Amino acid sequence: MSGPIELRTATLNDAKTLYDWRNDPLTRKNSLNQQEIPFASHQSWLSDVLLDKDRHLLIALDSSGVAVGTGRADFDGKFYELSWSIAPNKRGQGLGQKLVRALTDQFQPAQASIRQDNISSIKIAEAVGFTRVAVTDDGVMLFQLD
């Protein structure tokens, strides 16, 4: 996939797309929270996130303006905790690295918590310049970029 990734702020109009992406089986497998989320809970979560000044929920657009993924940056007072996901039908096209580079262009210092078995996200984090700084007892790797 050629061309840059553009990020735009998510809106309530993105609820169904984000819900579908979030409940995709591979997305759930790679998420820290692997539970399927009911739509009503998702809508409530989305409304809260959009009002929170320390959380940035973004939609990634390819060069033709098509939504190809999502990224989030939650500020904890020291770091932006980044998380990302590529739309199921857009995986394997190199978009993950472009999405994370776009996120780190806007949000630094950054960190990411990634499950040890989420090889794709680990490779993306390392390719973008994150360094592994810790592994928790439950198999979550903490990466930082500053």
C-alpha positions as a Markdown table, in Angstrom:
| # | Residue | x | y | z |
|---|---|---|---|---|
| 1 | Met | 0.0 | 0.0 | 0.0 |
| 2 | Ser | 1.5 | 3.3 | -1.0 |
| 3 | Gly | 0.9 | 6.7 | 0.3 |
| 4 | Pro | 0.7 | 8.2 | 3.7 |
| 5 | Ile | -1.9 | 7.5 | 6.4 |
| 6 | Glu | -4.0 | 10.5 | 7.5 |
| 7 | Leu | -5.6 | 10.5 | 11.0 |
| 8 | Arg | -8.9 | 12.1 | 11.8 |
| 9 | Thr | -10.7 | 12.3 | 15.1 |
| 10 | Ala | -13.4 | 9.6 | 15.5 |
| 11 | Thr | -17.0 | 10.7 | 15.9 |
| 12 | Leu | -20.2 | 9.0 | 17.0 |
| 13 | Asn | -20.8 | 8.3 | 13.3 |
| 14 | Asp | -17.9 | 5.8 | 13.4 |
| 15 | Ala | -19.6 | 3.7 | 16.1 |
| 16 | Lys | -20.7 | 0.8 | 13.9 |
| 17 | Thr | -17.3 | 0.6 | 12.1 |
| 18 | Leu | -15.3 | 0.7 | 15.3 |
| 19 | Tyr | -17.7 | -1.9 | 16.9 |
| 20 | Asp | -17.2 | -4.3 | 14.0 |
| 21 | Trp | -13.5 | -3.9 | 14.0 |
| 22 | Arg | -13.3 | -4.3 | 17.8 |
| 23 | Asn | -15.3 | -7.5 | 17.8 |
| 24 | Asp | -13.4 | -9.1 | 14.9 |
| 25 | Pro | -12.0 | -12.4 | 16.3 |
| 26 | Leu | -8.3 | -11.6 | 15.5 |
| 27 | Thr | -8.6 | -8.2 | 17.0 |
| 28 | Arg | -10.1 | -9.7 | 20.2 |
| 29 | Lys | -7.3 | -12.3 | 20.3 |
| 30 | Asn | -4.7 | -9.6 | 20.2 |
| 31 | Ser | -6.4 | -7.2 | 22.6 |
| 32 | Leu | -5.7 | -6.8 | 26.2 |
| 33 | Asn | -9.4 | -7.2 | 26.8 |
| 34 | Gln | -10.4 | -10.2 | 24.7 |
| 35 | Gln | -14.1 | -10.2 | 25.5 |
| 36 | Glu | -16.8 | -9.5 | 22.9 |
| 37 | Ile | -18.3 | -6.1 | 23.6 |
| 38 | Pro | -22.1 | -5.6 | 23.3 |
| 39 | Phe | -23.1 | -2.7 | 21.0 |
| 40 | Ala | -24.8 | -0.7 | 23.8 |
| 41 | Ser | -21.6 | -0.9 | 25.9 |
| 42 | His | -19.5 | 0.1 | 22.9 |
| 43 | Gln | -21.7 | 3.2 | 22.3 |
| 44 | Ser | -21.5 | 4.3 | 25.9 |
| 45 | Trp | -17.7 | 3.8 | 25.8 |
| 46 | Leu | -17.3 | 5.7 | 22.6 |
| 47 | Ser | -19.4 | 8.6 | 23.9 |
| 48 | Asp | -17.2 | 8.8 | 27.1 |
| 49 | Val | -14.0 | 8.6 | 25.1 |
| 50 | Leu | -15.0 | 11.4 | 22.7 |
| 51 | Leu | -15.6 | 13.7 | 25.7 |
| 52 | Asp | -12.3 | 12.9 | 27.5 |
| 53 | Lys | -9.6 | 15.5 | 26.8 |
| 54 | Asp | -6.8 | 13.0 | 27.7 |
| 55 | Arg | -8.0 | 10.4 | 25.2 |
| 56 | His | -7.6 | 10.7 | 21.5 |
| 57 | Leu | -9.5 | 8.2 | 19.3 |
| 58 | Leu | -8.6 | 8.4 | 15.7 |
| 59 | Ile | -9.6 | 6.9 | 12.4 |
| 60 | Ala | -6.8 | 6.1 | 9.9 |
| 61 | Leu | -7.5 | 6.9 | 6.3 |
| 62 | Asp | -5.5 | 5.7 | 3.3 |
| 63 | Ser | -4.5 | 8.0 | 0.5 |
| 64 | Ser | -7.9 | 7.6 | -1.1 |
| 65 | Gly | -9.8 | 8.5 | 2.1 |
| 66 | Val | -10.9 | 5.0 | 3.0 |
| 67 | Ala | -11.0 | 4.1 | 6.7 |
| 68 | Val | -8.3 | 1.4 | 7.2 |
| 69 | Gly | -7.9 | 1.3 | 10.9 |
| 70 | Thr | -8.0 | 3.0 | 14.3 |
| 71 | Gly | -5.5 | 4.3 | 16.8 |
| 72 | Arg | -5.9 | 5.6 | 20.3 |
| 73 | Ala | -3.6 | 7.7 | 22.5 |
| 74 | Asp | -4.4 | 8.0 | 26.2 |
| 75 | Phe | -2.4 | 10.5 | 28.1 |
| 76 | Asp | -1.5 | 9.4 | 31.7 |
| 77 | Gly | 0.3 | 12.5 | 32.7 |
| 78 | Lys | 3.7 | 11.2 | 31.5 |
| 79 | Phe | 3.2 | 9.0 | 28.4 |
| 80 | Tyr | 0.7 | 8.6 | 25.7 |
| 81 | Glu | -0.4 | 4.9 | 25.8 |
| 82 | Leu | -0.9 | 4.0 | 22.2 |
| 83 | Ser | -3.0 | 1.2 | 20.8 |
| 84 | Trp | -3.9 | 0.5 | 17.2 |
| 85 | Ser | -5.8 | -1.9 | 15.0 |
| 86 | Ile | -6.0 | -2.4 | 11.2 |
| 87 | Ala | -9.4 | -3.1 | 9.6 |
| 88 | Pro | -9.8 | -6.9 | 9.1 |
| 89 | Asn | -10.0 | -6.5 | 5.3 |
| 90 | Lys | -6.9 | -4.2 | 5.2 |
| 91 | Arg | -4.4 | -6.4 | 7.1 |
| 92 | Gly | -1.1 | -7.5 | 5.6 |
| 93 | Gln | -0.6 | -4.4 | 3.5 |
| 94 | Gly | 2.0 | -2.6 | 5.7 |
| 95 | Leu | -0.6 | -0.2 | 7.1 |
| 96 | Gly | 0.2 | -0.9 | 10.7 |
| 97 | Gln | 3.6 | 0.6 | 10.6 |
| 98 | Lys | 2.2 | 3.7 | 8.8 |
| 99 | Leu | -0.5 | 4.0 | 11.3 |
| 100 | Val | 1.8 | 3.8 | 14.3 |
| 101 | Arg | 4.3 | 6.3 | 12.7 |
| 102 | Ala | 1.4 | 8.7 | 12.2 |
| 103 | Leu | 0.4 | 8.3 | 15.9 |
| 104 | Thr | 4.0 | 8.8 | 17.1 |
| 105 | Asp | 4.3 | 11.9 | 15.0 |
| 106 | Gln | 1.5 | 13.5 | 17.1 |
| 107 | Phe | 1.8 | 11.8 | 20.5 |
| 108 | Gln | 5.2 | 11.6 | 22.3 |
| 109 | Pro | 6.6 | 10.4 | 24.6 |
| 110 | Ala | 4.7 | 7.2 | 23.9 |
| 111 | Gln | 4.3 | 3.7 | 25.2 |
| 112 | Ala | 2.4 | 0.6 | 24.2 |
| 113 | Ser | 1.3 | -2.5 | 26.0 |
| 114 | Ile | 1.3 | -5.5 | 23.7 |
| 115 | Arg | 0.5 | -9.2 | 24.4 |
| 116 | Gln | 3.5 | -11.4 | 24.0 |
| 117 | Asp | 1.7 | -13.5 | 21.4 |
| 118 | Asn | 0.8 | -10.5 | 19.3 |
| 119 | Ile | 3.8 | -10.8 | 17.0 |
| 120 | Ser | 2.5 | -8.4 | 14.3 |
| 121 | Ser | 2.1 | -5.5 | 16.8 |
| 122 | Ile | 5.5 | -6.3 | 18.4 |
| 123 | Lys | 7.2 | -6.1 | 15.0 |
| 124 | Ile | 5.4 | -2.8 | 14.2 |
| 125 | Ala | 6.4 | -1.3 | 17.5 |
| 126 | Glu | 10.1 | -2.3 | 17.1 |
| 127 | Ala | 10.2 | -1.1 | 13.4 |
| 128 | Val | 8.9 | 2.3 | 14.5 |
| 129 | Gly | 11.6 | 2.6 | 17.2 |
| 130 | Phe | 9.9 | 1.4 | 20.4 |
| 131 | Thr | 12.1 | -0.3 | 23.0 |
| 132 | Arg | 10.8 | -3.1 | 25.2 |
| 133 | Val | 11.2 | -2.0 | 28.8 |
| 134 | Ala | 9.3 | -4.7 | 30.8 |
| 135 | Val | 7.1 | -7.8 | 30.6 |
| 136 | Thr | 4.3 | -8.3 | 33.1 |
| 137 | Asp | 3.5 | -11.6 | 34.9 |
| 138 | Asp | 0.5 | -12.0 | 32.6 |
| 139 | Gly | 2.5 | -11.8 | 29.4 |
| 140 | Val | 2.1 | -8.2 | 28.4 |
| 141 | Met | 5.1 | -6.5 | 27.0 |
| 142 | Leu | 5.6 | -2.7 | 27.7 |
| 143 | Phe | 7.3 | -0.7 | 25.0 |
| 144 | Gln | 8.4 | 2.9 | 25.1 |
| 145 | Leu | 9.4 | 5.5 | 22.6 |
| 146 | Asp | 10.6 | 8.9 | 23.9 |
